Amino acid sequence: MPRTIWRYVLPTLTVFAAGQARAQTPPADIVKKIYDRAIVFCNGADVAPPYTDKFMREVFDKPVADRYLTRLHKSQVDFDIFIDGQDCKLSNLAIEPLDRTAATAVVRAQFQNFDAARAIDFEFHQSDGAWLISDMRYRHRPFTLRRYLKLKPRT
């Protein structure tokens, strides 16, 4: 192929491959990535919050990410949604896929934060071939992220 054609083909293939890699990330792996970051932060190995705006937009449904980040940047969120607390020291983490269809999935994260047991269900849906978190439901107390953000349930 002439060099000028590769100049156009190569970026297209790179974008396609990156999109395919993201699309193929299973929901349980997304939850694991969240808690891998949380453990580093909570156990003192990093001083920066582990969830960047870019990361939140990559793993959450757009309305949830938009509303959460807006409230976060206005200092209207006073706890870590992934830990259900302000201070954290995580242990006994278990991530378990509970349910999966072609279009939806639920993954549960269970852990100890200090001495408090936590169980959080992450509800996913497919969007343009990628798995996105559409809601989080605490099993240890009545709470859903969408309700907290005053968003209607996803239908």
Helices and strands as residue ranges (DSSP letters): H 3-23, H 27-42, H 53-59, H 62-73, E 90-100, E 104-113, E 116-127, E 130-138, E 143-144, H 145-148
